[in-house]
Amino acid sequence: MASEDTTADDRTAPAEPLTEPEHQRGELEPSAPVEEPTAAEKLQHTRTAGTWAAVVVATIALIVLLVFILQNLQPTSVTFLGLRGDLPVGVALLLAAAIGGLLVALVGAARILQLRRTANRRNRASTH
């Protein structure tokens, strides 16, 4: 039986002392904060996530364009390369923007083809 002169501190102390400190055994010290990985470290960017984000942005852009067209339905006369017609203002501006986008895409595609040809030539030259 335990003697009556034991205190509460004696009862909570471990039965035998630790032979080596906790940090030397690979255990964390109780006062050391545990760092959780951030959300950016946990998640990796995937093509599907990028596609989903592009679809969301494109949908918002289409809604904005639809509102613009519906608010600009006044007819206007449009002449292009000798062709003449009447279109709503919103549709005419959307058509002009689409044609401009196609022209930019064509120039970009030509530049990409040029860079690919140059890269292929360099690869062939370096392998021979």
ZIMO-V691667 format. One record per residue. N is the residue number from 1. D_LAST is the distance of its C-alpha to the last C-alpha in Angstrom with 1 decimal. Layout:
{{N | D_LAST} {N | D_LAST}}
This chain:
{{1 | 90.4} {2 | 89.1} {3 | 91.5} {4 | 92.8} {5 | 91.5} {6 | 87.8} {7 | 86.3} {8 | 83.8} {9 | 81.1} {10 | 81.7} {11 | 81.3} {12 | 77.9} {13 | 76.4} {14 | 74.2} {15 | 75.9} {16 | 73.7} {17 | 71.7} {18 | 67.9} {19 | 66.5} {20 | 63.3} {21 | 62.6} {22 | 61.0} {23 | 57.9} {24 | 57.2} {25 | 57.2} {26 | 54.6} {27 | 57.1} {28 | 57.3} {29 | 60.3} {30 | 62.7} {31 | 62.6} {32 | 58.8} {33 | 57.6} {34 | 55.1} {35 | 52.3} {36 | 51.3} {37 | 47.8} {38 | 47.8} {39 | 47.3} {40 | 43.9} {41 | 42.9} {42 | 44.3} {43 | 42.6} {44 | 39.0} {45 | 37.8} {46 | 36.7} {47 | 35.5} {48 | 38.8} {49 | 40.7} {50 | 38.6} {51 | 39.4} {52 | 43.0} {53 | 43.3} {54 | 41.8} {55 | 44.3} {56 | 47.1} {57 | 46.2} {58 | 45.8} {59 | 49.2} {60 | 50.9} {61 | 49.4} {62 | 50.7} {63 | 54.1} {64 | 54.3} {65 | 53.3} {66 | 55.9} {67 | 58.6} {68 | 57.6} {69 | 57.8} {70 | 61.1} {71 | 62.6} {72 | 61.7} {73 | 63.0} {74 | 64.8} {75 | 63.9} {76 | 62.2} {77 | 61.4} {78 | 57.7} {79 | 56.3} {80 | 52.7} {81 | 51.5} {82 | 54.9} {83 | 55.4} {84 | 58.3} {85 | 59.3} {86 | 61.2} {87 | 59.4} {88 | 60.4} {89 | 59.1} {90 | 57.1} {91 | 55.4} {92 | 54.6} {93 | 53.0} {94 | 51.1} {95 | 49.8} {96 | 48.8} {97 | 46.9} {98 | 45.1} {99 | 44.1} {100 | 42.9} {101 | 40.9} {102 | 39.2} {103 | 38.3} {104 | 36.7} {105 | 34.8} {106 | 33.5} {107 | 32.3} {108 | 30.7} {109 | 28.9} {110 | 27.6} {111 | 26.3} {112 | 24.6} {113 | 22.9} {114 | 21.7} {115 | 20.4} {116 | 18.6} {117 | 16.9} {118 | 15.8} {119 | 14.6} {120 | 12.6} {121 | 11.0} {122 | 10.2} {123 | 8.9} {124 | 6.5} {125 | 5.5} {126 | 5.6} {127 | 3.8} {128 | 0.0}}
